[in-house]
């Protein structure tokens, strides 16, 4: 296959299956949307998404500093708006063979799969970010990545501290979540051959600490109209492909207190015969995980608009859909 900027692995496959993925909280970096907002089509769409969220996402995607965009109520709508706007700039009316999002990235994936319209997606993520930030403020909590180590040892060490394995990202990384005191104990007593790295998030997401956010989000979701996914859509709960829009929306709500099983999502991708994974901006986190867990799959990090030509070629190469 040809090489191009953003392609970080390559292999030859008998069949082609394209998966597009949207990253979760912690992937954002200051100014990551500056170049994108120089595109008129992107800027006009992003402005509408910003208005729907009630947050000045243009400023947060360009001039806000790291501390500001780490705030959950800002980071979550910023990442979902990015996934939607970059995804639509890339795909137009086309769809990949499969879509998946990590944590809050699932809302972006739901919009791209047409389960929710863009306005609904932004209203949901705005409420999610605000209510999860409020829940996080009730107790001093956080998350740390446990890198390397033997998975059973890692899970045992996390459990021993009272933390939750909130993200299982497969070989090489499991994310622990809990109180800051619990995470400090874990850092002081890491599993064998493992490192504990604090993450740039402001709470113990995907744990019981987020339960106070659930009632309001259920109320918000109750007023929304869903559609069946227009392509294969993978759920973080268990890696299953969900065909019903209402069920997927319900999973989005319950997922804030349940672990992200990205390991199972990748198993579903592998079973489908994935040949290419493209990660939407800010890209690099999920392709890095895929590189360790899905050897031989070709990967593309779409971070800047000057990559769009190569990204569209990647989509054409790997998509099995007739409309490609």
Phi, psi and omega in degrees: 000152179292154176260155181200157178304133181100340179278117187247004174200159180210152178194166177252131182238151177287327177232163183240127176223122182261130173241129173252132185236149180242127184286165180254187185300138184109342180280339186292145176225152182303133175075014187291346179253006184304308181294322180299321184287356172280347175275124183300316182296319178294313184299319181292319178293317183294325178297320177295319178296320178299315179297321180294332181276339185075015181235142179283080185287335177297312178297318184289336178274354185234305190248347181291148182274175185299317181300319181295313185278359171279337177305125185304320182292344177259314185301317186293308177295329179297316182290321180291317177298320177299313180301315181295310186291317178293319179299317181288326177296323180286312194262334188063234180268000181279167179225147174283176177291328184209147177233144174207147175232149179264119180058238182298339176300340177298330180290320175298317178297321179297321178292316181294330177276358176071023171290317175241149171281169187298321181295317178296318180300318181288325176295319180294315183288329176296316178293319180300310182298317181294312183289326177289326175296319178295318178296320180295332182286346182287329181218146179284103183229169178191193181218147177223138176276132173257109188258134181070198184082164178278126186310315178299322177294320180297311181298321179295318180294320179296314180297323183296333180273351185090001177282171177246140172283086191282331175229119172257102185261021176082199183303125173102343181201122169233135184258126177266144177225142180174196177290158180299326178295318178296319180292327176295321176297318179297318180295326180282342180227064184292154174299160180302136176058030180230155175242146179248119186239115177300142181256157182274062175229159190250031179179171178270079182289154180063037175221177179297341179296342181265001183304325180300342181279342189297309186304316181294319181294326175297322178294316177300314183294329183297336181269000186264148176255130182248163174232159176295143178303141180272359175207176180295128185234122188260138182262138177295335186300317187209010180076008182280149172278124184254126184259352185248125184297318180296321178295319180296319178298317178298322178294323178301323181286310183292338185294339183291344175248006182242147180299146173277117179260071179293334175300319179286328174298316179294327176296322177294319176300315181297317181295331179281352180085032182307133176246335180217136175238126175247125178259130179283155182298142000278112191266156175136327182292307185284327175292327176297319177294317181297325181300325179281331190251340183232066182300142179091350177273134180279139189234144179225126174262110180264100185245336184223153184294339178289353176269357188300320179300313179293324180294321178293325175295321177298316178299313181298319181297320190260342183285139176262357184287140183297332184280002183299000000 
